[in-house]
Amino acid sequence: MLNVKRRIATSQFEENDTVKMVYHQTVVAAFDQSTRELTLDNGGYETVTTKRRMNQFAADHNLSFDVYQENFEWFVIVRNDFDNPIPFVNGEVTIQL
């Protein structure tokens, strides 16, 4: 079943057990509901809007992560664990939720 939500330059859809958010042509967030694996990808675009889309994805699907930037580096915080930020490597990170 294909369920699509669209905004300007942004869409969300479900494919099999994976929910995805596409911003322009990049899948910025993909969450596999069966394995609870989350992949975030900035596609090389380290912009405020890209981070905002990822955080909106978390809010839309009640997922416990937050993307932020500090000293030009991107990080993900999972379940409010501020002591263990996960860095983006080459603009991408995959984590278990």
Secondary structure, 3 states (H helix, E strand, C coil): CCCEEEECCEEEEEECCEEEEEECCEEEEEEECCCCEEEEECCCCCCHHHHHHHHHHHHHCCCCEEEEEECCEEEEEECCCCCCCEECECCEEEEEC
